[in-house]
Amino acid sequence: LLLADYRDKIVDNVVNRVLAYALGRKVDPVDWPAIEEIKRTIGEREFRMQALLEAVVLSYPFRHKETR
């Protein structure tokens, strides 16, 4: 029932949180194009967790993050 009414908000929240965790920082507006690409990718793969993790690891912000 929740997915029927709130799918977009739930997907946005999960993608933002997983990406922020992977980057070790908050998600910035510069990350929004990558977030949209991740959402498109996981939507094509039925919103599976494995698809989300793969999309995050392959995303530009993750591949080009600065390590300190």
Secondary structure, 3 states (H helix, E strand, C coil): CHHHHHHHHHHHHHHHHHHHHHHCCCCCHHHHHHHHHHHHHHHHCCCCHHHHHHHHHHCHHHHCCCCC
